[in-house]
Structures are given as C-alpha cells and as structure tokens.
Amino acid sequence: MTMNIATDIEVELQRTKPDYVAYKPGSLDGSTYDTGNEHFLVFDGPDGSMMAVWTQSSYENAGDHRMVFARSDDEGVTWTKPIKLAGPDKPSGGIISSWGFPLVSKSGRIYVIYNQTQGLVDPSHSMTGTMDCVYSDDMGKTWTSPVTIPMQHNRYDHPDPNVPANWIVWQKPMLDLQGRWFTGFTHWVSRARRTPPHNNSWTTMEAVVEFMRFENINDDPDPVDIEISYSDPDRALRVPHYTNPLLSIAQEPSIVRLPDDRLFCVMRTMSGYIWYSVSADDGYTWSTPAPLLRRDKGDPILEPLCCCPIYRLHDGRYVLLHHNNDGRVNGSEPEETMKNRAPAFIALGEFRPDAEQPIWFSESKQLMHHDWYGIGPAGRADLGVYSSFTNRNNNDVLWHPDRKFFLLGKRITPEWLADLHVPG
C-alpha cells in the first residue's frame, strides 16, 4: 500500500461519495486553521433543527483544538458557519478545548461539555483536562462563558488531586430509563498509576471504560451545580493488550439499548477484535467484557485500535461501523494506526433475545474508501472515525469526519443493506 497525498480539495470531497456535506475546510495546507475536524456529533435540536458540535483545529494535536457549533434547518442539506464555543483560534501553546458532547434539557437548554486543558499533561495534553461547560438558551445563537464542572477523582487518576483526570466522551449521551443523560467514557490511566507499558507506542497507554450519569440536567442547573454519578471504578471495563495481558486497552465505548431494555456496549481494544459488555440494570453494572462475535460461538469481528461504534436503525436493527482487520493489513503492524484505519465497513446486526451475545451480525460490507489518499497538513487517512448517527423521518444517516478533515453525511438505506444477512 502506497499513501497518496491529496492535491485537489474538490476531488477529495467526493471521494467517499457523500450524501451530505456539513463542513469543507478553507485550505488543504492548514493555512486557514480549520483543516482538522473530528468528534462530529450531530443531534436533534430542541426546535426541530439538526445541530452539531465538534472539535476543530489545524490538525489533531497542533495546539489549537477548539469547540464549535453549527446547525441545519433543512435536514442536513446546508449548515451554518460554525460558531466557536471555546478554545484558541490558532496554535497557542496547548491550552486547548476538545471532545465536546451535547446535553439538551426538557426546557430546550443546550449544554456542551468538553475536556479543557489546564496546562498539566498526564499523559497527553489532549486527554488531561477539567470538565468544562457552556450552554445556550436561544437555540445556539449565543453561549455562556465556560465554567468548570467538578469531576470525580479516582484510583486511575494522578495522586495529586490538582492534576485533572484523563478522559474522553466520544459519542452522544443517551437517555436512561428515568430520562437522565447517560454515557460511557474512556478513562486513560495516569502515568503515576498505570501498568508499565512495554514499548513507547501510544497504543500502550493504559485505559479503561467507565460510565457517568447526569442526574439533574432537566432542572436547568448552572454548570457548577450539575450532578454527575459515576460507575464503580473497581468494576471498570478492562481488556488485555495482545502482548501484555496485565495492561488494559479498553477505549471509546458505544452503547445501544436492546428491545428488552438492556444496554449493549462495544469498545475498541488492542487485541485485534472488538469487545462488548451488557448491562441488565440500566448501566449501573456491566458484564465482564468479551470478544464480539458474528454469532454465539461464531467468528470474532476483527478491528484495529480504531473506533467501532454501533448504531440503531429506524427499523430497530443495528449497524456496526468498523474496519474489518486486526491491525495487520497493508503491511502494517497493530501499532501503525495510520495504515489500518481504512476502508470502512458496515455489519448489520439483529437482536437475538435468547442468545448469550444478544446482537448477532452479518458479514461485513465495504461502505467507503479513500483509495489511500491522505489529506491535510498531517496527511490523515483515518476513515469512518469519530462519527455520529441520526434517524429522522426514517432517514438513517452516518455523520463522519472523512480523514478528520471534511465533515460528511452518508445515508444507510434498506437497499444498501439488503444483501447483508444475519444468522438466524
């Protein structure tokens, strides 16, 4: 595999055959400081619009991560120019705002919560940060100044309570059965607490999956008064590294609700497979993680260290976005994550109520490819990453950052899924 470098932004915009274009950067070379776009979360606005928040920068870790917001009033066909909510306009020495996610109250208040770097690094300036928040009471026209939300400090954090946690929420929170916002998050383990890594690759930075529940968003609290309950850190989800089983690499949880009200969570790992866990009590406790199979006693679903979200379709079935390789593809090793995060595939999932693994999956079908053209100042080639999903008017749309550069939408239609068959 030879990586090509993109030279024509209009050609690249159409390379994955998008159905919607939410954002096209102003340059290829980073001179417009908007050529990094990721963690693209599209959600239903309280006024019936579509809204989105994402992390924008020159490129990931350039030192200018900022949180931005945009909206669409025509079902995603056109989008407003993004409004900056927090963070620098240009590289500024690392005081950055990253990885935001929305929470909407019953009254229509829109909260955006994100990771705010405070100048301390443990283990990465884009992970170590306080939980900061802005909100809007006028459908995103104006926003408050940032406020820090107090955050739990636990056994995975630095012993010094002044060092913030290392955390990322990467998917839209969901409502629990009591109408409270609930989400999983990656909790990266402090350098002072972690299992010693066996090499210098970032892929050995220890991480576990935990969960948080926002108890009082519907009361429209000031950010400092937002109440959050956390899962028991002693029962965090852990998955062994493929060569160092004491080292946990469990990251980027994605959760769907099953028809019987259980929760089903998938996560990326450094094992060559997707792993999953199930909760029978609305996310308070979770089963021991296990490799995700096509069916009970079937083949595992291969995946490098790359996000692999699961989404529910409007008809109640599920789609799993993944990359269908174990990291050893195109001549790469699992640690070479810029070589094994493409093409992007879909597997169709269906509920099997009496099975040990309650969702079974079809074989994988290629959804999109960039033909190995890297783009932007960092030459990114990640595909099908840091996405979100909407079901509006029976229109299922995957919203994704194409190579962490363009922000695009792709319809997942019944016709496209018709040749995928889930085991009975």
Secondary structure, DSSP 8 states (H G I E B T S, - for coil): ---EE---HHHHHTTT--SEEEE--S-SSSTTS--EEEEEEEEE-TTS-EEEEEEEESSTTSS--EEEEEEESSTTSS----EEEES-SS--SS--EEEEEEEE-TT--EEEEEEE--S--SS-TTTB-EEEEEEESSTTSS----EEE-----TTS-SSTTS--BEE--S--EE-TTS-EEEEEEEE--TTTS---SSS-GGGS-EEEEEEEES-GGG---GGG--EEE--GGG-B--B-SS-TTSBBEEEEEEEE-TTS-EEEEEEESSSB-EEEEESSTTSS----EE-BSSTT--B-B--SS---EEE-TTS-EEEEE--S-S--TT--TT-TTTSS-SEEEEEEEE-TTSSSSEEEEEEEEEE--TTEEBTTTTB---S-S-EEEEETTEEEEEEEETTTEEEEEE--HHHHTT-----
